[in-house]
Amino acid sequence: MQKLRCVSPGVNKLIETWRGEALAWEADELGHMNMRYYFDRAHEARARFAHSLGLPHIYKTSSLSTIVPTKQHIKYIKEVRPGHGMAVQSGVVALGETDITLIHIISGNNDSLAATITETLSHVAVRTGIKFSWSKRTKRLAAQHIVDLPDKAKPRNIDPNEQAGLPTMDDADILGLQTIGRGVFRPSECDVFGHVLPTAIIGRVSNSTQHLKSAWPDLDFASDDGMSGALLEACARHKLRPKAGDLYEIRSGLRSASTHTRELCHWILDPVSGKCWTSFTGSGCRFNLKTRRLVKIDDNALAALKLGIVGGLKP
C-alpha cells in the first residue's frame, strides 16, 4: 500500500471524530468497558471521518459504495470505566488504490490515552462487494490527514502483518480446536446494508472466551478470589461478511504463553458452509481486580499453561 506523506511533517493532522462517555451497560465483569465498545467507537469515528474524505454517503442506505474493515488492530493502554469521559481522534496512516488505513486514538478519563485502533478498510460497491478505486477528490482530501503511526499504536504482542489464511471447519477439526461459542447473528447486529457489524462479531468472542479452559487453567472466572483475565492487544481479520440469520461457531486454541501474557486465536466460522467469517488473535493476561494490574504467573503455572498450546494455529 502506497503511503502518502503530509506536506508539513510534525503537524498534527488528527481530527476529533467522537466525544461522549463510557456507559454503565458497556462495562463487563471486570468493571471496565468491554472490548467490543472500543470497536463501536471506532465505527462511529470512521463514519464521521468519512465526511473529511468527501464520502458523506457511505453509511446511508441509498449509497452505492461503502468502506468495510478487513483488519483491525487494537492496543489497550489504560482502563476506561463507567462514567469516564471519552474522545476519539482519527487520521490516515496509508492510502492505496482501493484500501485505506486509519488510526483512531481513544482517550479516556482526564484525556489520558486509553486505546488505539489501527484499521485497514476496503472501498467496495454495496451491491457486489467488489473493490474499486478512490476518486481523485478523496485522494486529495486524504493527503491532508496523513499521519505517522504513533509509537503507542505500534504492535507489541500481536503481529497484524502475520500471513493469514482462510481457515475452515475442517481445519479446526484437524487441529482439535475447542468450540467455545455458537449462535446466530440477529438483525439488530447489522449495518444499514444488512451485514453484521464487526463490533457484533468481536462481541461474540468476548462472550465466549472464558470457555477456552486451556488458556485459563489458573483461573476460576466464577470465584470471588479477585482474579480474572484481561485483554491487552488484539487483531481481527474479517474475511467474509455474514448477514442476519447466519450461524456462527467459534473454534479456539492457545498459541503461546509466557509468565506475563498468553496469546489466543479464535476462528469465527460458518457451520453451514464451513468457511471463516473472521479470525481473532488476542494477547491476554491474568488480572488482579483489586489492584487493577497484570499478575505475573510462576513457572509451575506456566508449565501447565504450555500443555494447552496448539501447534500450527494461524489466523
Phi, psi and omega per residue, in radians:
M1 nan 2.167 3.141
Q2 -1.263 2.349 -3.130
K3 -1.793 2.267 3.095
L4 -1.679 2.346 -3.128
R5 -1.691 2.542 3.087
C6 -1.266 2.729 -3.080
V7 -1.196 -0.598 -3.085
S8 -2.063 1.507 -3.138
P9 -0.960 2.477 3.114
G10 1.663 -0.332 3.109
V11 -1.405 2.316 -3.115
N12 -1.264 1.923 -3.134
K13 -1.670 0.059 3.104
L14 -1.200 2.503 3.047
I15 -2.193 2.581 3.135
E16 -1.267 2.258 -3.065
T17 -2.117 -0.136 3.103
W18 -2.780 2.548 3.049
R19 -2.656 2.383 -3.135
G20 3.116 -2.469 3.106
E21 -2.601 2.873 3.063
A22 -1.407 2.307 -3.067
L23 -1.743 2.696 -3.073
A24 -1.027 -0.700 -3.079
W25 -1.314 -0.096 3.081
E26 -1.580 -0.094 -3.135
A27 -1.482 2.630 3.090
D28 -1.889 -2.879 -3.059
E29 -1.174 -0.228 3.092
L30 -1.481 -0.134 3.106
G31 1.493 0.121 3.072
H32 -2.206 2.959 -3.062
M33 -1.076 2.256 -3.113
N34 -1.155 2.645 -3.022
M35 -1.007 -0.577 -3.058
R36 -1.094 -0.504 -3.040
Y37 -1.379 -0.333 2.971
Y38 -1.153 -0.720 3.096
F39 -1.196 -0.526 3.068
D40 -1.141 -0.732 3.093
R41 -1.101 -0.695 3.137
A42 -1.124 -0.625 3.115
H43 -1.078 -0.822 3.131
E44 -1.172 -0.698 3.129
A45 -1.085 -0.715 3.127
R46 -1.098 -0.751 3.140
A47 -1.087 -0.683 3.101
R48 -1.211 -0.745 -3.104
F49 -1.138 -0.510 3.134
A50 -1.002 -0.530 3.094
H51 -1.112 -0.580 3.113
S52 -1.266 -0.257 3.128
L53 -1.740 0.128 -3.107
G54 1.298 0.470 -3.110
L55 -2.184 1.022 -3.069
P56 -1.250 -0.191 -3.008
H57 -1.677 -0.200 -2.825
I58 -1.099 -0.367 3.115
Y59 -1.989 0.466 3.052
K60 -1.809 2.558 -3.076
T61 -1.055 -0.438 -3.111
S62 -1.464 -0.084 -3.043
S63 -1.244 2.519 3.066
L64 -1.601 -0.213 3.135
S65 -2.429 2.823 3.093
T66 -2.682 3.085 3.033
I67 -2.143 2.319 -3.067
V68 -2.181 2.422 3.120
P69 -1.193 2.389 2.998
T70 -1.945 -0.449 3.101
K71 -2.626 2.340 -3.138
Q72 -2.344 2.137 3.114
H73 -1.975 2.287 -3.126
I74 -2.217 2.438 2.985
K75 -2.152 2.259 3.097
Y76 -1.663 2.183 -3.071
I77 -1.807 -0.804 -3.087
K78 -2.589 2.503 -3.096
E79 -1.063 2.512 2.932
V80 -2.023 2.181 -3.078
R81 -2.045 2.805 -3.087
P82 -0.894 2.318 -3.134
G83 1.651 -0.259 3.108
H84 -1.235 2.406 3.030
G85 -1.224 2.613 -3.135
M86 -2.415 2.635 3.035
A87 -2.608 2.702 3.130
V88 -2.245 2.330 2.985
Q89 -2.033 2.453 -3.036
S90 -2.266 2.681 3.088
G91 -2.753 3.061 -3.127
V92 -1.773 2.211 3.077
V93 -1.616 -0.686 -3.115
A94 -2.729 2.653 3.118
L95 -2.348 2.195 3.065
G96 -1.893 -2.894 -3.104
E97 -1.235 -0.650 -3.128
T98 -2.245 -0.083 -3.085
D99 -2.088 2.829 3.075
I100 -2.545 2.510 3.056
T101 -1.984 2.138 -3.133
L102 -1.935 2.638 3.001
I103 -2.037 2.318 3.067
H104 -2.069 2.074 3.096
I105 -1.717 2.017 -3.053
I106 -1.827 2.092 3.100
S107 -1.780 2.678 -3.126
G108 -2.114 -2.345 -3.058
N109 -1.025 2.288 3.136
N110 0.986 0.583 3.095
D111 1.096 0.357 3.101
S112 -1.349 2.600 -3.134
L113 -1.137 2.173 -3.092
A114 -1.879 -0.720 -3.097
A115 -2.872 2.841 3.018
T116 -2.284 2.484 3.035
I117 -2.224 2.118 3.044
T118 -1.912 2.125 -3.059
E119 -2.309 2.431 3.046
T120 -1.776 2.308 -3.065
L121 -2.251 2.643 3.102
S122 -1.939 2.491 3.072
H123 -1.553 1.981 -3.025
V124 -2.267 2.745 3.016
A125 -1.353 2.320 -3.089
V126 -1.050 -0.746 -3.031
R127 -1.266 -0.707 -3.036
T128 -1.838 -0.389 -3.058
G129 1.356 0.096 -3.117
I130 -1.401 2.388 3.108
K131 -1.196 2.558 2.989
F132 -2.602 2.876 -2.937
S133 -1.230 2.718 3.021
W134 -1.269 2.698 3.039
S135 -1.318 2.828 3.081
K136 -1.047 -0.628 -3.131
R137 -1.127 -0.784 3.137
T138 -1.116 -0.698 3.104
K139 -1.076 -0.716 -3.138
R140 -1.170 -0.752 -3.139
L141 -1.199 -0.667 3.134
A142 -1.093 -0.626 -3.134
A143 -1.080 -0.403 3.141
Q144 -1.378 -0.176 -3.076
H145 -2.143 0.310 3.124
I146 -1.217 2.293 3.099
V147 -2.337 2.730 2.984
D148 -1.358 2.524 3.099
L149 -1.130 2.093 -3.124
P150 -1.076 2.612 3.133
D151 -0.988 -0.664 -3.106
K152 -1.119 -0.393 -3.106
A153 -1.606 -0.159 -3.094
K154 -1.256 2.526 -3.101
P155 -1.008 2.568 3.111
R156 -2.146 -0.941 -3.102
N157 -1.898 -0.307 -3.096
I158 -2.011 2.450 3.099
D159 -1.845 1.731 -3.136
P160 -1.144 -0.341 -3.105
N161 -1.646 0.098 3.075
E162 -1.023 2.401 3.136
Q163 -1.102 2.149 -3.099
A164 -1.986 2.705 -3.141
G165 -2.006 -2.712 3.099
L166 -2.148 1.379 -3.074
P167 -1.105 2.668 -3.126
T168 -2.244 3.003 3.089
M169 -1.087 -0.644 3.094
D170 -1.092 -0.702 3.105
D171 -1.087 -0.705 3.127
A172 -1.107 -0.677 3.119
D173 -1.157 -0.733 -3.128
I174 -1.084 -0.707 -3.137
L175 -1.412 -0.195 -3.117
G176 1.236 0.590 -3.113
L177 -1.212 2.434 -3.121
Q178 -1.304 2.475 3.002
T179 -1.478 2.036 -3.107
I180 -1.938 -0.158 -3.134
G181 -2.848 2.606 3.020
R182 -2.770 2.698 -3.134
G183 2.996 -2.728 -3.125
V184 -2.380 2.470 3.119
F185 -1.368 2.437 -3.051
R186 -1.782 2.747 3.100
P187 -0.990 -0.590 -3.120
S188 -1.181 -0.202 -3.129
E189 -1.687 0.106 -3.022
C190 -1.799 2.769 3.051
D191 -1.462 -3.053 -3.066
V192 -1.188 -0.249 3.142
F193 -1.715 0.008 3.087
G194 1.630 0.076 3.113
H195 -1.652 2.524 3.140
V196 -1.157 2.303 -3.140
L197 -1.219 2.486 3.064
P198 -0.936 -0.621 3.105
T199 -0.959 -0.739 -3.109
A200 -1.205 -0.694 3.138
I201 -1.125 -0.798 3.126
I202 -1.119 -0.623 3.097
G203 -1.081 -0.614 3.119
R204 -1.147 -0.605 3.063
V205 -1.131 -0.806 -3.139
S206 -1.021 -0.622 -3.111
N207 -1.262 -0.220 -2.960
S208 -2.147 -0.232 -2.909
T209 -1.080 -0.473 -3.117
Q210 -1.181 -0.280 3.112
H211 -1.266 -0.253 3.117
L212 -1.395 1.424 -3.019
K213 -1.086 -0.523 -3.129
S214 -1.140 -0.404 3.138
A215 -1.550 -0.286 -3.076
W216 -2.332 0.889 -3.127
P217 -1.181 -0.293 -3.092
D218 -1.728 0.162 -3.091
L219 -2.246 2.491 2.969
D220 -2.079 1.779 -3.034
F221 -1.150 -0.290 -3.118
A222 -1.642 -0.065 -3.088
S223 -1.444 2.992 3.108
D224 -1.911 0.504 -3.070
D225 -1.449 0.005 3.082
G226 1.405 0.218 3.139
M227 -2.034 2.484 3.102
S228 -2.655 -3.000 3.092
G229 -2.000 2.546 -3.135
A230 -2.364 2.636 3.126
L231 -1.608 2.335 -3.137
L232 -1.820 -0.596 -3.040
E233 -2.823 2.638 -3.123
A234 -2.775 2.820 3.051
C235 -2.463 2.179 3.078
A236 -1.844 2.304 3.080
R237 -2.043 1.929 -3.060
H238 -1.592 2.086 -3.002
K239 -1.843 -0.725 3.085
L240 -2.326 2.817 -3.035
R241 -2.008 1.757 3.132
P242 -1.224 2.840 3.082
K243 -2.150 2.959 3.112
A244 -0.986 2.373 -3.125
G245 1.666 -0.278 3.081
D246 -1.276 2.505 3.118
L247 -1.526 2.793 3.012
Y248 -2.456 2.671 3.017
E249 -2.452 2.269 -3.109
I250 -1.761 2.074 3.092
R251 -1.967 2.251 -2.920
S252 -2.404 2.777 3.071
G253 -2.745 2.874 3.093
L254 -1.599 2.258 -3.107
R255 -1.670 -0.700 -3.091
S256 -2.768 2.884 -3.136
A257 -2.698 2.552 3.036
S258 -2.449 -3.113 3.134
T259 -1.165 -0.345 -3.081
H260 -1.863 -0.659 -3.028
T261 -2.373 2.897 3.019
R262 -2.480 2.394 -3.102
E263 -1.848 2.186 3.140
L264 -1.894 2.602 3.063
C265 -2.240 2.257 -3.118
H266 -2.120 2.297 2.987
W267 -1.858 2.046 3.067
I268 -1.617 1.834 -2.947
L269 -1.896 2.747 3.001
D270 -1.622 1.917 -3.093
P271 -1.208 -0.209 3.122
V272 -1.441 -0.924 -3.123
S273 -1.570 -0.369 -3.074
G274 1.470 -0.044 -3.110
K275 -1.476 2.946 -3.058
C276 -1.752 2.210 3.029
W277 -1.320 -0.939 -3.055
T278 -2.632 2.537 2.935
S279 -1.963 2.589 -3.026
F280 -2.453 2.078 3.032
T281 -1.902 2.399 -3.102
G282 -2.428 2.455 3.061
S283 -1.806 2.035 -3.090
G284 -2.079 3.065 -3.119
C285 -2.610 2.866 2.961
R286 -1.333 2.332 -2.944
F287 -2.288 2.229 3.117
N288 -1.519 2.021 -3.066
L289 -1.249 -0.308 3.141
K290 -1.534 -0.823 -3.134
T291 -1.493 -0.262 -3.100
R292 1.055 0.688 -3.124
R293 -2.297 2.740 3.022
L294 -1.117 2.499 3.123
V295 -2.031 2.128 3.086
K296 -1.260 2.460 3.124
I297 -1.748 2.804 -3.124
D298 -1.521 3.068 -3.064
D299 -1.114 -0.614 3.141
N300 -1.148 -0.752 3.119
A301 -1.159 -0.649 3.128
L302 -1.142 -0.700 3.121
A303 -1.079 -0.723 3.110
A304 -1.145 -0.664 -3.131
L305 -1.159 -0.720 -3.087
K306 -1.162 -0.360 3.116
L307 -1.126 -0.393 -3.088
G308 -1.655 0.048 -3.099
I309 -1.175 2.342 3.104
V310 -1.746 2.003 3.130
G311 -1.273 2.510 3.071
G312 1.357 0.235 -3.121
L313 -1.468 2.035 -3.122
K314 -2.105 2.683 3.119
P315 -1.333 nan nan
